[in-house]
Amino acid sequence: MPTDRQEDILIAVALTEFSVHYEQADPELSRRAWQLAADHLLEYDVEPREAIGALEIE
């Protein structure tokens, strides 16, 4: 079962993916999704480029 930290990082990864895919369609929504992702990662002191490794999925 994933920990709260892993769940929050996974949410951040999903928000980042959403942000990238909707950047052209809705820039404001994309920006808000990116900011939410960054907030989740800051909570656990994880850099965006480290997010996947921080999930520690086996």
N, C-alpha and C positions, 0 to 999 in steps of 0.2 A: 504494500500500500504506500502511495507517495506521501511524503511529508508535506507540511504546509509550505515550506520553502520551495520544494520541488513543484508544487501546484502553482504557486505564485510565479515562479520562473517560467513554467509552461504557459501560463496565461500571458506573460510578457512576450514570449516567442510568438504566440498566436496573434497578439495585438500588432506586433511588428510585421508579421506576414500580411495581416489585413491592411495595415498602413501602406505597405508597398503596393499591393494590388489595387487599392482604391485611390492612389495618389492623383491620378488623372481624372477620375470620375468625380471625386469630391475632396478637394484639397483640405478643406477645414476638418472634415471627419477623419481624414488620414492623419492630419497633424494632431488631433485629439487622441487618436489611437496610439500614435507614437509616444505622446506625452504620458499616457497611462502606462505604457510598456516601460518607459524610463523610470517612472515612479516605483513600479513593482521591483525593478532591478536595483534601484537605489536602496530600497528597504533592506536588501540582503547584501549590499555592497558588491554587486556583480556587474561587470562591464558587459555591454551588449554582445561583444565578440566572444565572451566567455560563457554566455547563457546556456548553450547546448551542453557544454562540458560540465557545467554546474548542476545539471539535472541528475547526473550520476546514474543513468539508466543502464541496467545490465541486461 
